[in-house]
Amino acid sequence: MSEDPVLAGFRQSIDNIDAAMIHILAERFRITQAVGAYKALHQLPASDPGREERQIARLRGLAEDARLDPEFSEKFLRFIIQEVIRHHEQAAGSAE
């Protein structure tokens, strides 16, 4: 049985978006690793709760504008932030 061409087109678009998201996340983590190294070098704290909350609020607004569930977007962003903080803490530990 051959695949439905409409479904195949949707799936190809999803595959392309997934690939783009991975590349975007990789770039984001390259930058946050540089931030972590900078913070470690200058003995700055690994996290900035005020900035994190401002970013979450900003991105919740963007999610609402894009008709994406803001609860989902917040969970996703909090997951990324926690991973970034973990990397920053590792960088700080390596700098000691």
ABEGO torsion letter per residue (X at the ends): XBBBAAAAAAAAAAAAAAAAAAAAAAAAAAAAAAAAAAAAAAGBBABBAAAAAAAAAAAAAAAAAAGBBAAAAAAAAAAAAAAAAAAAAAAAAAAX
